[in-house]
Amino acid sequence: MRRLFATAMALLGTAGFVALDVSPAAAHPQPPTYTVTSQTPAGPNPHFPAFDPTSGHVLVSNVSVGTVSEVTIGAGPTRSFTAGTTPHTVVVDDATRRAFVTNKGSSSVSVIDLITGGTSHFAVGPNPHGLAVDNKFGRLYVTSIDADRLEVYDLATLAPITTVPVGDGPWGVAVGPGQIAVTDTAADTVHLIDRDSLEVRDVVTVGAGPWNSTFLAGTLYVTLERTGEVVAVRHAKVAWRTPVGASPHGISADHQRNTVLAAVTGTNQVAVLDARGGRLLQSIPVTAGPAGMTIDRRTGRVFVGNQAAGLVTTLEPGDMADVRSRSRLADQRHATANSAGCNPNLIVPGARPGRGKTSFGLDRLESLNAQRRGGRGASPTRASTFRTRRAGCRPGRPRASRS
């Protein structure tokens, strides 16, 4: 019994030591950083971009000429689609391979078939601006600034379903968990609408000139055009507000890094904020007239429409450079193994060639090696040696052919 008690105490002591042994880097992780990586021509007056996850392209409205440009980042426009008068908000519905754009000047929405390139239009309420797709309920949401309402359309047929009265001058609409948010720009409020019943849940006063919004989990983030702030709304109350500069407009949330980015038009910057507490992490200079913005949620790359410069600016999170570096290293290893006559994907841990062979990917191999060294990063040389020897040949030596 005494031995059992001593063993238990030793284990508890070890567990306590491990729990308290936290490195400074782990206790205080570095906040994510973003860098401008490209500025791509996007046609005249590019206003509001949308990312297409299938093609990797960006579609952006060209306000002054009534078109939407499909832009290959780093190259330029590849296609141009005819829209209505003064096109503004663009969204991509990847499930149906369509894009939608609100035409403020012609009170319509243009529908772009991204496969055929065909374009059609249907009438909506006066002065439409905000636009959002809701695939869960099969709906398309459009805000009508002059009619002070949210209009709801069937996503498949584009037939009207209903309208929801909101505040004065609704500009933006965003879809979040269980709710829809409409920014009432002239009323300084946000309407929170039940996503299922389409009934208004709450009206929250947020500050002067709410323009656009986005959700990250259950929190709504809003740009305030007239006070130069970003505010967070949780449980129908303002949780924090942070000054970012004059006239912020577009806003996006990076779900992987828990950050919110806002296009600050008046100072030609993009503000990066910590989503939890609103701390301003970065103010990144960009070219003239940043307006709308969108994000590739898979990689965290952000695309900003620079309306005054005719460009789309790409911002990339800092950890993307590490991903590219690892990818290049993997390519080099595969090339080396192939030149030596080995199969770079044939890994046989703990077995001689030809016995009990198992296929592992490169990531799995590096994970196994890291575990063997107590979690330290995998050594490229050791990993490559391990792989090629287990595949039946030595590094740098061609394997003898077998007839």
C-alpha positions as CSV (number, residue, x, y, z in Angstrom):
1,M,0.0,0.0,0.0
2,R,2.9,2.3,0.9
3,R,4.5,1.6,-2.5
4,L,1.2,2.3,-4.3
5,F,0.8,5.6,-2.5
6,A,4.4,6.6,-3.3
7,T,4.0,5.7,-7.0
8,A,0.8,7.7,-7.2
9,M,2.4,10.8,-5.6
10,A,5.3,10.5,-8.0
11,L,3.0,10.4,-11.0
12,L,1.0,13.4,-9.6
13,G,4.3,15.3,-9.1
14,T,5.4,14.5,-12.7
15,A,2.0,15.6,-14.0
16,G,2.2,18.8,-12.1
17,F,5.6,19.5,-13.4
18,V,4.6,18.9,-17.0
19,A,1.5,21.2,-16.6
20,L,3.7,24.0,-15.2
21,D,6.5,23.6,-17.7
22,V,5.2,26.0,-20.4
23,S,7.7,27.8,-22.6
24,P,7.4,31.6,-23.0
25,A,6.6,31.1,-26.7
26,A,3.7,28.8,-25.9
27,A,2.4,31.0,-23.1
28,H,2.5,34.1,-25.3
29,P,2.1,33.1,-28.9
30,Q,3.1,35.7,-31.5
31,P,0.0,37.4,-33.2
32,P,-0.4,36.6,-36.9
33,T,1.0,39.1,-39.4
34,Y,-0.1,39.8,-42.9
35,T,2.0,41.1,-45.9
36,V,1.1,42.6,-49.2
37,T,2.2,40.0,-51.8
38,S,0.7,41.3,-55.1
39,Q,-1.3,44.1,-56.7
40,T,-3.2,42.9,-59.7
41,P,-4.9,45.0,-62.4
42,A,-8.7,44.5,-62.0
43,G,-10.4,46.9,-64.5
44,P,-11.8,50.4,-63.8
45,N,-13.0,51.2,-60.3
46,P,-12.9,47.7,-58.7
47,H,-15.2,48.0,-55.7
48,F,-16.3,44.8,-54.1
49,P,-14.4,41.5,-54.7
50,A,-15.6,37.9,-54.1
51,F,-13.3,34.8,-54.0
52,D,-14.1,31.8,-56.1
53,P,-12.7,28.7,-54.3
54,T,-13.0,26.4,-57.3
55,S,-11.0,28.5,-59.8
56,G,-8.9,30.5,-57.2
57,H,-9.9,33.7,-59.1
58,V,-11.4,36.8,-57.7
59,L,-14.6,38.4,-59.2
60,V,-14.9,42.2,-58.6
61,S,-17.5,44.8,-59.6
62,N,-16.3,47.6,-61.9
63,V,-18.6,50.4,-60.7
64,S,-18.1,53.0,-63.4
65,V,-18.5,50.7,-66.5
66,G,-21.2,48.2,-65.4
67,T,-19.1,45.0,-65.5
68,V,-17.7,42.3,-63.3
69,S,-14.1,41.3,-63.9
70,E,-12.8,37.8,-63.2
71,V,-9.2,38.3,-62.1
72,T,-6.3,35.8,-62.0
73,I,-4.2,37.0,-59.1
74,G,-0.8,38.1,-60.2
75,A,-1.9,38.4,-63.9
76,G,-5.1,40.4,-64.4
77,P,-8.6,40.0,-65.8
78,T,-9.3,36.8,-67.7
79,R,-13.0,37.4,-68.3
80,S,-15.5,40.3,-68.2
81,F,-19.2,39.9,-67.6
82,T,-21.9,42.5,-68.3
83,A,-23.8,43.6,-65.2
84,G,-26.3,46.4,-64.7
85,T,-25.8,50.1,-63.8
86,T,-23.3,50.8,-60.9
87,P,-22.7,47.2,-59.8
88,H,-21.6,46.9,-56.2
89,T,-21.6,43.8,-54.0
90,V,-20.5,40.5,-55.5
91,V,-20.9,37.0,-54.0
92,V,-20.0,33.6,-55.3
93,D,-22.2,30.6,-54.8
94,D,-19.7,27.8,-55.3
95,A,-22.3,25.1,-54.9
96,T,-24.1,26.1,-58.0
97,R,-21.2,27.8,-59.8
98,R,-22.9,31.1,-60.0
99,A,-22.0,34.6,-59.0
100,F,-24.4,37.4,-58.0
101,V,-24.0,41.2,-58.1
102,T,-26.3,44.0,-56.9
103,N,-26.8,46.8,-59.5
104,K,-27.6,50.0,-57.5
105,G,-28.4,52.1,-60.5
106,S,-30.7,49.7,-62.2
107,S,-32.4,48.1,-59.2
108,S,-31.5,44.6,-60.3
109,V,-29.3,41.6,-59.5
110,S,-27.1,40.1,-62.2
111,V,-26.6,36.3,-62.2
112,I,-23.3,35.0,-63.8
113,D,-23.0,31.4,-64.8
114,L,-19.3,30.7,-64.0
115,I,-19.2,27.6,-66.2
116,T,-20.7,29.0,-69.5
117,G,-20.0,32.7,-68.8
118,G,-23.7,33.6,-69.5
119,T,-25.3,36.5,-67.6
120,S,-29.0,37.1,-66.7
121,H,-30.7,39.7,-64.5
122,F,-33.8,39.9,-62.3
123,A,-35.5,43.0,-60.7
124,V,-35.2,43.7,-57.0
125,G,-36.2,46.7,-54.8
126,P,-34.8,50.2,-55.3
127,N,-31.1,50.9,-54.7
128,P,-29.9,47.4,-53.8
129,H,-26.6,47.1,-52.1
130,G,-26.0,44.2,-49.6
131,L,-26.0,40.6,-50.8
132,A,-25.6,37.2,-49.2
133,V,-26.1,33.5,-50.1
134,D,-27.6,31.1,-47.6
135,N,-27.1,27.5,-48.9
136,K,-28.5,25.9,-45.8
137,F,-32.0,27.4,-46.3
138,G,-31.7,27.9,-50.1
139,R,-32.0,31.7,-50.0
140,L,-30.5,34.8,-51.5
141,Y,-30.6,38.0,-49.3
142,V,-30.6,41.5,-50.8
143,T,-30.8,44.8,-49.0
144,S,-32.9,47.6,-50.5
145,I,-31.5,51.0,-49.3
146,D,-34.4,53.1,-50.4
147,A,-37.1,50.7,-49.3
148,D,-35.5,50.0,-45.9
149,R,-36.0,46.2,-46.1
150,L,-34.2,42.9,-46.5
151,E,-35.5,41.0,-49.5
152,V,-35.4,37.2,-49.5
153,Y,-35.3,35.1,-52.7
154,D,-35.4,31.4,-53.5
155,L,-31.8,30.5,-54.4
156,A,-32.9,27.9,-57.0
157,T,-35.6,29.8,-58.8
158,L,-34.8,33.4,-57.8
159,A,-38.5,33.9,-57.0
160,P,-39.3,36.3,-54.1
161,I,-40.1,34.6,-50.8
162,T,-40.7,37.6,-48.4
163,T,-39.4,40.9,-47.2
164,V,-38.3,41.9,-43.7
165,P,-38.5,45.6,-42.6
166,V,-35.3,46.9,-41.1
167,G,-33.8,50.2,-40.2
168,D,-33.1,53.3,-42.3
169,G,-30.6,52.8,-45.3
170,P,-29.6,49.2,-45.0
171,W,-26.3,48.6,-46.8
172,G,-24.8,45.3,-45.7
173,V,-26.1,41.8,-44.9
174,A,-24.2,38.9,-43.4
175,V,-25.2,35.3,-42.5
176,G,-24.0,33.8,-39.2
177,P,-24.8,30.9,-36.9
178,G,-28.6,31.0,-36.4
179,Q,-28.9,34.7,-37.4
180,I,-28.7,37.2,-40.2
181,A,-27.3,40.7,-39.6
182,V,-28.4,43.8,-41.6
183,T,-26.4,47.1,-41.1
184,D,-28.7,50.1,-41.1
185,T,-26.3,52.7,-42.2
186,A,-28.5,55.8,-41.7
187,A,-30.0,54.5,-38.4
188,D,-26.7,53.6,-36.7
189,T,-28.2,50.2,-35.8
190,V,-27.9,46.5,-36.7
191,H,-30.9,44.3,-37.2
192,L,-30.4,40.7,-36.0
193,I,-32.9,38.4,-37.7
194,D,-33.6,34.8,-36.8
195,R,-32.2,32.7,-39.7
196,D,-35.0,30.1,-39.5
197,S,-38.1,32.1,-38.9
198,L,-36.9,35.4,-40.5
199,E,-38.3,37.3,-37.6
200,V,-36.3,40.2,-36.1
201,R,-34.7,39.2,-32.8
202,D,-32.9,42.4,-31.7
203,V,-32.0,45.8,-32.9
204,V,-28.5,46.9,-31.6
205,T,-27.3,50.5,-31.6
206,V,-23.6,50.2,-32.7
207,G,-22.5,53.7,-33.7
208,A,-22.4,56.1,-36.6
209,G,-22.6,54.7,-40.1
210,P,-22.5,50.9,-39.9
211,W,-21.4,49.8,-43.4
212,N,-20.5,46.2,-43.7
213,S,-20.3,43.2,-41.3
214,T,-19.0,39.7,-41.0
215,F,-19.4,36.8,-38.5
216,L,-16.7,34.8,-36.8
217,A,-18.5,32.0,-34.8
218,G,-21.3,33.8,-32.9
219,T,-19.8,37.3,-32.9
220,L,-20.6,40.0,-35.4
221,Y,-18.0,42.5,-36.5
222,V,-19.1,45.8,-38.0
223,T,-17.2,48.7,-39.7
224,L,-18.5,52.2,-38.7
225,E,-17.9,54.5,-41.6
226,R,-18.5,57.8,-39.8
227,T,-16.6,57.2,-36.6
228,G,-13.7,55.2,-38.0
229,E,-14.2,52.2,-35.8
230,V,-14.7,48.4,-35.8
231,V,-17.1,47.1,-33.2
232,A,-17.9,43.6,-32.0
233,V,-21.4,42.5,-31.2
234,R,-22.0,39.6,-28.8
235,H,-25.3,38.5,-27.3
236,A,-27.0,41.6,-28.9
237,K,-24.5,44.0,-27.1
238,V,-21.4,45.8,-28.2
239,A,-18.5,43.9,-26.7
240,W,-15.7,46.2,-27.8
241,R,-14.9,49.0,-30.2
242,T,-11.6,49.9,-31.7
243,P,-10.6,53.0,-33.7
244,V,-8.9,52.0,-37.0
245,G,-8.9,55.2,-39.1
246,A,-11.1,57.3,-41.3
247,S,-14.0,55.6,-43.3
248,P,-13.6,51.8,-42.9
249,H,-15.7,49.9,-45.3
250,G,-15.1,46.3,-46.2
251,I,-14.5,43.7,-43.5
252,S,-13.5,40.0,-43.4
253,A,-12.8,37.4,-40.7
254,D,-9.9,35.0,-40.7
255,H,-11.3,32.0,-38.9
256,Q,-8.1,30.1,-38.7
257,R,-6.1,32.9,-37.1
258,N,-9.0,34.5,-35.1
259,T,-8.4,37.9,-36.7
260,V,-10.7,40.5,-38.3
261,L,-9.4,42.7,-41.2
262,A,-11.0,46.0,-42.3
263,A,-10.4,48.1,-45.4
264,V,-9.8,51.7,-44.1
265,T,-10.6,53.9,-47.2
266,G,-9.7,57.2,-45.7
267,T,-6.1,56.3,-44.8
268,N,-5.4,53.7,-47.5
269,Q,-4.7,50.9,-45.1
270,V,-6.0,47.5,-44.0
271,A,-6.4,47.2,-40.2
272,V,-5.8,43.8,-38.6
273,L,-7.5,43.2,-35.2
274,D,-7.5,40.5,-32.6
275,A,-11.1,39.1,-32.8
276,R,-11.3,38.3,-29.1
277,G,-10.5,41.7,-27.5
278,G,-10.3,44.1,-30.5
279,R,-6.6,44.9,-30.1
280,L,-5.2,46.6,-33.2
281,L,-2.4,44.2,-34.4
282,Q,-1.4,45.9,-37.7
283,S,-2.2,48.8,-40.0
284,I,-0.9,47.8,-43.4
285,P,-0.5,50.5,-46.2
286,V,-2.2,49.6,-49.5
287,T,-2.8,51.5,-52.7
288,A,-5.5,54.1,-53.1
289,G,-9.1,53.6,-52.3
290,P,-9.5,50.2,-50.5
291,A,-13.2,49.5,-50.4
292,G,-14.6,46.0,-50.3
293,M,-12.7,42.9,-49.4
294,T,-13.0,39.1,-49.4
295,I,-11.0,36.1,-48.0
296,D,-9.9,32.7,-49.1
297,R,-11.0,30.8,-45.9
298,R,-8.7,27.8,-46.7
299,T,-5.5,29.8,-46.8
300,G,-6.3,33.1,-45.1
301,R,-5.3,35.2,-48.1
302,V,-7.2,38.4,-48.2
303,F,-8.2,40.4,-51.4
304,V,-9.0,44.1,-51.3
305,G,-10.6,46.1,-54.1
306,N,-8.6,49.3,-54.6
307,Q,-11.3,51.4,-56.3
308,A,-9.2,54.5,-56.9
309,A,-6.2,52.5,-58.3
310,G,-7.8,49.9,-60.5
311,L,-6.2,47.1,-58.6
312,V,-6.9,44.1,-56.3
313,T,-4.4,43.9,-53.5
314,T,-3.5,40.5,-52.0
315,L,-2.5,40.1,-48.4
316,E,-1.0,36.9,-47.2
317,P,-0.7,35.7,-43.6
318,G,2.9,35.1,-42.4
319,D,2.6,31.4,-41.8
320,M,1.8,30.8,-45.5
321,A,5.5,31.3,-46.2
322,D,6.2,28.3,-44.0
323,V,3.7,26.2,-45.8
324,R,5.3,27.1,-49.2
325,S,8.7,26.3,-47.8
326,R,7.6,22.9,-46.6
327,S,6.0,22.2,-50.0
328,R,9.2,23.1,-51.8
329,L,11.2,20.8,-49.5
330,A,8.8,17.9,-50.1
331,D,9.2,18.4,-53.9
332,Q,13.0,18.4,-53.5
333,R,12.9,15.1,-51.6
334,H,10.6,13.5,-54.1
335,A,12.9,14.6,-56.9
336,T,16.0,13.2,-55.1
337,A,14.4,9.9,-54.4
338,N,13.1,9.5,-57.9
339,S,16.6,10.2,-59.4
340,A,18.0,7.5,-57.1
341,G,15.5,5.0,-58.5
342,C,13.4,4.9,-55.3
343,N,9.7,5.2,-54.8
344,P,9.4,8.3,-52.5
345,N,6.0,7.2,-51.3
346,L,7.0,3.7,-50.3
347,I,7.8,3.8,-46.6
348,V,8.3,0.6,-44.6
349,P,8.8,1.5,-40.9
350,G,10.4,-1.4,-39.0
351,A,10.5,-3.9,-41.9
352,R,12.9,-5.0,-44.5
353,P,12.1,-4.3,-48.2
354,G,9.6,-6.7,-49.6
355,R,8.1,-7.7,-46.2
356,G,5.0,-6.1,-44.8
357,K,5.3,-3.0,-47.0
358,T,3.0,-0.1,-46.1
359,S,2.5,3.2,-48.0
360,F,2.8,6.4,-46.0
361,G,2.7,10.0,-47.1
362,L,5.5,12.4,-46.4
363,D,3.5,14.2,-43.7
364,R,3.0,10.9,-41.8
365,L,6.7,10.1,-42.0
366,E,7.7,13.4,-40.6
367,S,5.1,13.1,-37.9
368,L,6.5,9.7,-36.9
369,N,10.1,11.0,-36.8
370,A,9.0,14.0,-34.8
371,Q,7.4,11.7,-32.2
372,R,10.5,9.6,-31.9
373,R,12.5,12.7,-31.1
374,G,10.1,14.0,-28.4
375,G,8.2,16.4,-30.7
376,R,11.1,18.2,-32.2
377,G,10.9,19.1,-35.9
378,A,11.7,16.4,-38.4
379,S,15.2,16.4,-39.8
380,P,15.0,16.5,-43.6
381,T,18.2,14.4,-44.0
382,R,17.1,11.7,-41.5
383,A,13.6,11.6,-43.0
384,S,14.9,11.2,-46.5
385,T,17.4,8.6,-45.4
386,F,14.7,6.7,-43.5
387,R,12.4,6.7,-46.5
388,T,14.8,5.7,-49.2
389,R,16.5,2.9,-47.2
390,R,13.1,1.4,-46.3
391,A,12.1,1.6,-49.9
392,G,14.9,-0.7,-50.8
393,C,17.8,1.6,-52.0
394,R,20.4,3.9,-50.5
395,P,20.3,7.7,-50.8
396,G,22.3,8.8,-53.8
397,R,22.7,5.3,-55.3
398,P,20.5,3.9,-58.0
399,R,18.7,0.7,-57.1
400,A,19.6,-2.3,-59.2
401,S,16.9,-3.3,-61.7
402,R,15.1,-6.5,-61.2
403,S,14.1,-8.5,-64.2
